[in-house]
Amino acid sequence: MQRYSTISPLLSLPGAVPAEGRDEGVAAHYGDLFREQRALAHGTGLVDLSHRGVIAVSGKDRLDWLHLLLTQHVSELPAGQATEALILSAHGHIEHALYLVDDGETVWAHVEPGTQEALLAYLESMKFFYQVDVADRTDEFAVVYLPAGSIAEVPEGVVVRETPQGRDLFLPRAALESYAAANGPAIGVLAHEALRVEAHRPRLGFETDHRTIPHEIGLIGPAVHLQKGCYRGQETVARVHNLGKPPRRLVFLHLDGSEVHLPGHGTPVRLAADGEESRQLGFITTSARHHELGPIALALVKRNVPVDAELLAGNTAAAQEVVVEP
């Protein structure tokens, strides 16, 4: 099968500016970041997420099999009901994040760009005697996001994953341009990211590193079910939940608006009272410019950082809001 182009056709639209880093291949924005954010907030437009990976699991054992591997309870997942789940390492660290829906015959999941091959390899290695078929469908399907409140029509036969935040469409890749033309305006991923940060929603590879456990970023509940059977990494999840506290916690930051540049991913976070040369207590995970709130960010900090402490992100003053309780 011919591989799909890594460059979205929507990058040919007027004003399109390519995204960089993990979101390379789609548009960062189309010329007016704040207008695009306001459109999404008001339920109009669509976001091209065609760079994300698409995995499909079919076969009569698909839900029971996935239930054994994922952190979420999916053995009785009703058709059409959206959920999310993680795959953890043996030590409970987050390796994959899946955004799922079952259409009655197939479980569809979209995942972070570039992670689908490793995920597929892991799933294939765990099939054993179960009657399941796992496939990378990224070549054939593009993920498109419609915000909550959107009245855009969904073509017949297209799988939809609907959440309170909006709808994810698993759209045939060949239909992406025509669908965007009929249901636009197209909106870049920077607007989508700004609203994600505002909503405190973590993202794999941004709010996670090689040692992140679900408790640190608020995924107990949304992506981790505490009452289901065994899965890899469950011992760590149960131990931290029942006996202890995670070593770090996710916080939301209001950044000083007088600074020209946003602190990038990995920027050290310190106590403002101790100055820029003091001990690092965490790092910025995602920063964004919001159309109402101004510059904002998510960060991972040590659990014992006082919740009322003023912080520094690099040399930028930051006031914190609690996302995960210490």
C-alpha positions, -999 to +999 in steps of 0.1 A: +000+000+000+013+035-008+020+056+022-001+087+027+016+120+023+029+134+056+019+169+044-018+177+047-035+190+016-050+217+038-016+234+040-023+247+005-052+269+019-046+306+020-026+318+050-016+283+062+015+283+083+030+248+089+032+235+124+065+222+137+077+195+160+053+167+169+025+184+149+045+187+117+025+180+086-006+201+094-012+238+098-002+257+130-027+284+120-042+301+090-032+337+097-052+347+127-046+326+158-071+344+181-099+345+155-094+307+151-096+302+188-128+322+191-143+302+163-136+269+180-149+283+213-181+292+196-185+258+179-175+266+143-148+254+120-128+222+120-092+212+130-071+191+107-056+164+128-047+142+098-011+137+111-024+116+140-022+078+138-052+057+134-054+021+147-084-003+141-091-035+161-117-059+147-128-094+155-153-109+180-128-109+209-117-072+204-133-057+235-124-085+259-088-086+245-083-048+248-098-049+283-068-071+293-042-046+279-057-012+286-061+008+318-098+015+309-128-008+314-138-016+278-151-052+279-187-039+278-181-006+259-213+003+241-211+010+204-207+047+198-195+056+233-162+074+234-135+066+260-098+070+264-072+046+277-035+041+284-009+014+279+016+014+307+050-001+312+056-028+338+065+000+362+033+020+356+048+046+334+027+059+305+037+045+271+007+051+249-026+071+250-055+059+229-087+078+221-113+051+214-147+044+200-163+011+190-187+012+160-202-022+167-177-042+146-144-024+150-127-004+177-112+028+163-084+047+181-064+078+172-030+082+188-001+107+189+016+112+155+044+087+150+034+064+178+012+040+158+039+017+146+052+010+181+017+006+194+008-018+165+039-039+172+030-042+209-006-051+201+004-077+176+028-093+201-001-097+226-027-114+203-020-150+214-051-171+207-076-142+207-097-137+175-087-101+167-072-083+138-051-051+144-044-027+116-027+007+111-053+026+091-035+059+091-030+056+053-067+055+047-083+077+074-076+113+086-088+125+120-108+157+119-120+176+150-153+194+152-158+216+183-187+212+207-217+229+193-207+224+157-236+219+133-214+205+105-229+173+090-210+140+092-210+120+060-229+087+061-207+058+073-180+080+089-171+068+124-175+095+150-160+097+185-182+122+204-171+138+237-182+169+257-153+187+240-165+179+205-164+152+178-135+133+163-142+121+128-124+092+113-127+106+078-116+088+046-083+106+038-094+111+002-124+132+014-104+156+036-101+185+012-137+184+000-150+180+036-130+210+048-142+231+019-178+224+028-175+226+066-147+251+073-131+274+081-101+253+087-084+260+121-048+253+130-035+231+158-022+261+179-059+272+185-067+236+194-038+234+217-046+267+235-081+254+243-066+221+254-043+239+279-072+260+291-091+228+298-062+212+316-062+182+293-028+164+292-012+151+260+013+123+256+048+135+249+039+170+262+027+165+297+045+131+300+080+120+300+096+085+305+086+083+341+051+099+342+025+079+360-013+085+354-019+101+389+005+129+382-015+144+353-051+137+364-058+106+343-072+084+371-108+082+361-107+097+326-083+071+313-077+047+342-104+026+358-096+016+393-120-013+396-111-034+366-089-065+363-052-069+358-032-050+332+005-042+328+015-016+354-016-020+375+004-027+407+019+008+405-014+024+399-030+006+429-001+012+452+001+049+446-037+053+448-040+033+480-008+040+499+009+071+487+010+102+466+026+107+431+059+125+432+048+152+408+016+171+400+002+189+370-005+226+374-020+253+353-001+286+350-011+322+342+021+337+327+033+373+329+018+389+298+046+414+294+070+388+282+074+386+244+083+349+242+065+320+257+085+295+278+090+264+257+086+228+266+111+218+292+117+253+306+126+250+343+101+261+369+113+275+402+100+293+432+099+330+424+110+339+459+142+320+454+152+336+421+162+323+387+193+305+399+174+284+426+167+247+425+145+235+397+111+222+409+095+212+376+092+222+340+068+236+315+050+210+294+029+232+271+025+269+267+000+289+246-014+323+239-051+323+247-076+347+232-091+356+266-066+345+293-034+357+276-003+335+279-009+303+298+008+270+304+007+236+319+036+224+340+047+194+360+061+203+395+071+185+426+042+175+447+053+194+477+055+228+459+031+250+479-002+255+460-001+293+467+035+298+457+044+323+430+066+306+404+091+314+377+090+297+343+125+305+331+125+342+338+087+346+334+065+351+364+037+325+368+007+322+391-005+286+395-039+269+397-042+234+410-050+207+385-039+176+405-042+179+443-009+176+462 
